[in-house]
Amino acid sequence: MGTRREFVAWLSAMSLAGLARPLAANERVEETAAAAARAWLDLVDEGRYRAGWDAAAPAFKSMVTRDEWDRAVRSARAPLGRCLSRTLRSHKLVDSLPGAPRGPFVVLQFETDFEHKQGSLETVTPALGGDDLWRVTGYFIR
């Protein structure tokens, strides 16, 4: 991965549910993906960024090295302080995202209050792997 700007652009593209092709809603699938996303977010909330990279989808790992991810997420999350609350606001099952291999994906949006920033919007996008496990392939904070 070349620059931080490219990394942020990739994360932004991965979060564009509006450009994805939706699938029929499936609450069980979406709940399973949300549980995987929450487990991954726990790692990030604990500052275990490298473990978050280790637990991410192969597509995520192919776009950014472990060290690049650690630096990028540390610089984005550290100023926010600790996570105080996180509420799932939307979820959408889709079969494709711009610039990504075929899904399925679930685009999840959480309203998150951090110690130093209330009302953040986190977009987390898990993808279903060939092993039938959901792993995060995109993460974006606004």
C-alpha positions in Angstrom: 0.0 0.0 0.0 1.5 3.3 -1.1 0.3 6.1 1.1 -2.0 6.8 4.0 -4.3 8.7 1.6 -4.7 5.6 -0.5 -5.4 3.5 2.6 -8.1 6.0 3.8 -9.6 6.0 0.3 -9.7 2.2 0.3 -11.4 2.2 3.7 -13.9 4.8 2.5 -14.6 2.7 -0.7 -15.2 -0.4 1.4 -17.8 1.5 3.4 -19.9 2.7 0.5 -23.0 0.6 1.0 -24.9 2.8 -1.4 -22.8 1.6 -4.3 -23.1 -2.1 -3.4 -25.6 -4.5 -4.9 -28.0 -5.4 -2.1 -29.1 -9.0 -1.4 -32.4 -10.0 0.3 -32.3 -9.3 4.0 -31.3 -12.2 6.1 -31.4 -11.4 9.8 -29.5 -14.6 10.9 -26.6 -13.9 8.5 -26.6 -10.2 9.4 -26.5 -11.0 13.2 -23.6 -13.4 12.7 -21.7 -10.9 10.7 -22.4 -8.2 13.4 -21.2 -10.5 16.2 -17.9 -11.0 14.2 -17.6 -7.3 13.7 -18.2 -6.6 17.4 -15.5 -9.1 18.4 -13.1 -7.4 16.0 -14.1 -4.0 17.3 -13.3 -5.2 20.9 -9.7 -5.9 19.7 -9.5 -2.3 18.3 -11.1 -0.8 21.4 -8.5 -2.6 23.6 -5.7 -1.1 21.5 -4.8 -4.6 20.1 -4.5 -3.2 16.5 -2.1 -5.9 15.3 -4.5 -8.6 16.6 -7.2 -6.9 14.7 -5.1 -7.1 11.6 -4.5 -10.8 12.3 -8.2 -11.4 12.6 -9.2 -9.5 9.5 -10.2 -10.9 6.1 -7.5 -11.8 3.5 -8.6 -8.9 1.3 -7.9 -6.5 4.2 -4.5 -7.9 4.7 -3.6 -7.7 1.0 -4.3 -4.0 1.0 -2.3 -2.9 4.1 0.6 -4.5 6.0 0.3 -5.2 9.7 2.6 -2.2 10.4 0.7 0.2 8.2 -2.6 -0.8 9.8 -1.1 -0.4 13.3 0.1 3.1 12.5 -3.0 4.2 10.6 -5.6 2.9 13.2 -3.5 4.2 16.1 -3.4 7.7 14.6 -7.1 7.6 14.0 -8.3 6.1 17.2 -5.9 7.4 19.9 -7.2 11.0 19.8 -10.7 9.7 20.3 -10.0 8.1 23.6 -11.7 5.0 24.8 -15.0 3.8 23.5 -17.9 4.6 25.8 -20.8 3.2 23.8 -21.6 1.7 20.5 -25.1 1.2 19.0 -25.8 -0.6 15.7 -27.8 1.8 13.5 -27.9 0.0 10.2 -26.9 -3.2 8.5 -27.1 -4.2 4.9 -26.3 -7.5 3.3 -24.7 -7.0 -0.1 -23.0 -9.2 -2.7 -20.4 -6.7 -3.9 -18.5 -3.6 -3.0 -16.5 -1.3 -5.3 -12.9 -2.6 -5.8 -13.5 -5.7 -3.7 -13.8 -9.4 -4.7 -17.3 -10.8 -4.8 -19.0 -11.1 -1.3 -21.2 -11.5 0.5 -20.6 -8.6 2.8 -22.6 -7.0 5.5 -22.1 -3.2 5.8 -22.7 -2.3 9.4 -23.0 1.3 10.7 -22.5 2.0 14.4 -23.1 5.2 16.3 -20.2 5.4 18.7 -19.4 7.7 21.5 -15.8 8.0 22.4 -14.3 9.7 25.4 -13.3 12.7 23.3 -15.8 12.6 20.4 -19.5 11.9 20.8 -21.7 10.7 17.9 -19.0 9.2 15.6 -20.1 6.9 12.8 -18.1 3.7 12.4 -18.7 1.6 9.3 -17.5 -2.0 9.6 -17.7 -4.4 6.7 -17.3 -8.1 7.4 -17.0 -10.5 4.5 -17.9 -14.2 4.4 -14.8 -16.3 3.8 -14.5 -19.6 2.0 -14.4 -21.2 5.5 -17.9 -19.8 6.3 -16.4 -17.3 8.9 -17.1 -13.6 8.8 -14.0 -11.4 9.0 -13.7 -7.6 8.8 -12.6 -6.4 5.4 -13.2 -2.7 5.9 -13.3 -0.1 8.7 -14.0 3.6 8.6 -14.7 6.2 11.2 -16.4 9.5 10.6 
